[in-house]
Amino acid sequence: MSDRGTSVYLPTRYRESDLGRLDELLAHDPFITLITAAGSALPQVTHLPVLYRRDGDTVRLEGHWARANPQCRASGQALAIVHGPHSYISPRWYLQPQDHVPTWNYAVAHLSGPLRTFEDADALQDLVTRLASRFEPPPPSGWQAETQHPEFRRDLRGIVGFDMVVERVDLKFKLNQHYPAGDRRGVVHGLRGQADADARHIADWMQARLDEEGGPSDDS
């Protein structure tokens, strides 16, 4: 991985180095934000699903654009933002609420590396088929590409594929790491009382860190 400067504000206490955390983020949400820039022009941004592969420290993303999207003509370095779970944190969950202000806990990854684009019909067919396999239910209920159907082959001409070999991974997990264990247990309890899945996901990650430190668990 490259040692170039990070693209995200990343205090040391929030930095993660375990690429297993990246696996978790992309399993949670493979719909990324892809950013490219050329010269003084405004950056180009696309939101799209990707296929993710990791072999040791080698990380690769694959996806495609609509051919009408000008980003499909991008070259050089790109930035992919992987969006993890996030949740509001209320001061009332701390031991001394008057000593705190509201904040937000979250997990995110910034992945950077060069883009390679491709338009070969067989390569695009393989990509689309694998994307469908990733998100569709298994046969016989899931959609399957009729690869020899004229309409399918025509639709392939409307997209441009890309792959990105990641040179740098910046993992940021903002989970109240610098707060006393009692405050963090209060936040875990508060998050588990929320209705949304993201809050519970953040609570689980916070509790896992408390468990690693040997502290008592939240019993809710």
N, C-alpha and C positions, 0 to 999 in steps of 0.2 A: 504494500500500500504506500501511496505517496506521502511525503511529509510537508506538502504545501499547506499554507494557512487554511484554517477552517472557514467555511462559508456561514457558519451559525455561531451566535454568541454562546460560548460553552465553558462556563466556570468548571474548574477541575472537579468540584464535588458532584457535578451532574454528569460527568463523562463516564460512559460505559465502554469497555474494551472487548467484552465477550460477544463474538458474532452470533452466538445463540440467541442473544436479544434481538438481533436483526431478523433472524428466522421467525421469532415470535411476532414482530411487528408486521412482516409481510404475510404471515399466516392470518393475522388479525385483519389486515386491510391491504390488498395488493393494488388498490386504485391510487396511483401516485400523481404528483405534480412534476412535470418535466420542463426544465427551463434551459433555453439556449440563448446566446447573445452573439452578435457580430458587430464589431466596431462600435460606433456611437449610436447605433439604432437601439430602440427599445428592446428589451428581452422578449423573446417569444415564449409563450407558456401554453402547455397542453395538459389536460387532466385525462388520464387514461389508465386502463388496467395493464398489468405486466405479468409475465412469467418470470419467476425468480429461481435462480439456481446458485448453490454454493458448494464448492468442493474445497474444504479447508479454508484458506484465506482468499480463494478466488471466487469472486462474486460476479454474476452476470444477470442483466435484465434484458428481456425481449418484449417487443410490442409492435404496434403499427399505428400509423396515422391515416386519416383520409387523405387521398392524393391532393385534394383542394387545400389542405392545411399547409401554409407556407413553411411551417417548421420542418416539413419533410425534406426540405432542401438544406437543412442545417448540416454543418460539419464541425469537426473539432470537439472541444470539451462541452459537456452538458452536466447539468445538476438535476438529480432526481430527489424529490422530497417524499419520504415515506411517512404517512400520518398515522400515529398510534393513538391509543385512547387518551382522553383528557377529561378533566373535571374541575369545576369550581371548588375552592376550599374556603369554608367560612371560618372567621375568627372564633365563633362560638364553640368550635370543636377543640380548641386548645385549653390547657389547664388554666391559663390566665388570659381570657379573651381580650381584655382591655389592652394587653401588651402587643396586639397583633392587628394586621389589616388583612382584607381579603386577598387571596392569590389564586393561582391556577396551577394544578399539577398536570403533567403530560409527559408523553414519550414521543420522540421524533427521530428520524434518521435523515442525514444528508449524504447522498452518494454521488460522487463525481467521477467522470471518466470520459473517454472519447466515444462518440457515436459512429456506428457503421450502418449505413442504410443499404437496403436491397429491394429489388423489384422482380426477381426471378419468380415465375409463377409456381414452380414446384416448392421453392422455399417458403413462399407466402401461404400456399396450401398447407404445408406442414405446420406453420405457425398458427394459423387459424384453427386447424384441427386440434392442436395441443391446447390452445386457449379454451376451446369448447370443452375439451376433456377436463380442464381444471375447474370449470364453473358449472357445467351441466351435471345432472344426475347420471349415474351409470346407465347403460343400455338395459332394457329396451325403452325406458321412459324418457331418457335424455335425447336432445337433438343430436343428430349425427350428420356431418357434411356429406352431401352427394357430390363427391369430388369430380365426377365426370359430367355432371349436369351443366348444360351451356350457361345457365343463369349464374351458377356458382363460379364458373371460370370467368364470366364477365365481371362479377363483383370483385374478384381478385385484382382486376385491373384498376379498381378504384382505390386501392390502398398502397402504402409504401411501408415496408417493414424496417425495423431497426434492432440492433443489439448493442449493448453497452457493457464493456468489461470495466468494472469499477476499480478505480485506482486509489480512491480514498473513501473511508467510511467514518462519519462522525455520528455517534450515537449519544443522544441527550435524553436522560431520564430524570426529570425534575420531580422528586418524590419526598420533599421535606427532609433530605438526608442530614442536614445540618441542625435539625431540631432535636431536643431531648426525646427519649423513647416514650415518655408519658404523653407528650404532645402528639407524637406520631400515632400512638394507639388511639388517642381521641379522634384524630383525623380518619383513621381506618374505621372506627365505629360510626362516625358521621357519614362517610362515603357509603357504607353498607346500608345505611338507611335511605339512600337515594333510589329512585326508580330506574335510572338508566344503567345499561350494561357497562358503559365506559367507567362510571364511578366505581362499580364493583371490581372492574378489571384493575384500576389504579389501586384500590384497597388491597387486592390480592398481592400485587407486586410490593406494596409497602409492608404488608404483613410478612411476606417471604423474607424481606430484609431484616425485620425485627426477629424473625425466627433464627436467621443466621447469626444474629448477635446474642441469641440465647435468652431473650426477654419473654415475658408472658404474652399470650395471644389475646386478641379481642374475642370475646365469647359470643358476640351477636351473630 
